[in-house]
Amino acid sequence: MTRNYLDALKKLLPPVSYDRNVINLNVELTAESNALNNVNRSAQAVLGAITPFGANEMLEDWERVLGLHTDIQELYQARLD
């Protein structure tokens, strides 16, 4: 799911105090929007890692916690089984 944080951040600005089309302001809001997108992406990864079946790149952590010794060169599905 992609969220449009840039539009949301622009809507949070007071309408009279800021010109929403000024380049410097757009650059700053774009940077903040990108940071929020990164946080959202990381949160989704952590949420998926609640179980090993959705762990994806965190599968190694599950293997470590459960004391499993696997070859990290194996395919993801083989390691999941």
C-alpha positions in Angstrom: 0.0 0.0 0.0 1.4 3.4 -1.0 0.5 6.4 1.0 0.7 9.9 -0.3 2.3 11.7 2.7 3.2 14.7 0.6 -0.4 15.7 0.1 -1.2 15.0 3.7 1.7 17.2 4.9 0.6 20.0 2.6 -2.9 19.9 4.0 -1.5 20.3 7.5 0.0 23.7 6.7 -2.1 26.7 7.6 -3.6 28.0 4.4 -2.8 31.7 4.9 0.7 31.4 6.4 2.4 29.3 3.8 2.5 29.2 0.0 2.3 25.5 -0.7 4.0 25.9 -4.1 7.3 27.4 -3.0 10.2 25.3 -4.1 12.1 25.2 -0.8 8.9 24.2 1.0 8.2 21.5 -1.5 11.7 20.1 -1.2 11.4 19.9 2.6 7.9 18.3 2.5 9.1 15.8 -0.1 12.0 14.8 2.1 9.6 14.4 5.1 7.2 12.4 2.9 10.0 10.1 1.8 11.1 9.6 5.5 7.5 8.7 6.4 7.3 6.3 3.5 10.5 4.6 4.7 9.1 4.3 8.2 5.8 2.8 6.8 7.8 0.3 4.7 9.9 -0.7 7.7 6.8 -1.1 9.9 5.1 -3.3 7.3 8.3 -5.5 7.2 8.2 -5.9 11.0 4.5 -6.6 11.0 5.0 -9.3 8.4 7.8 -10.9 10.6 5.4 -11.7 13.4 5.4 -15.3 12.1 8.2 -17.0 10.1 5.9 -17.4 7.1 5.8 -13.7 6.4 9.3 -12.9 7.7 11.0 -12.4 4.2 14.3 -10.7 4.9 13.9 -11.3 8.7 13.9 -15.1 8.2 17.5 -15.3 9.5 16.3 -13.7 12.8 13.7 -16.4 13.2 16.2 -19.1 12.4 18.6 -17.6 15.0 15.8 -17.3 17.7 14.6 -20.9 17.1 18.2 -22.2 17.1 17.9 -23.5 13.5 21.1 -24.1 11.6 20.4 -23.6 7.9 22.4 -22.8 4.8 21.6 -19.2 4.0 22.4 -20.0 0.3 19.3 -22.2 0.1 16.2 -20.8 -1.5 13.7 -19.0 0.8 11.0 -21.6 0.3 13.4 -24.4 1.2 14.4 -22.6 4.4 10.8 -21.9 5.3 9.9 -25.6 5.0 
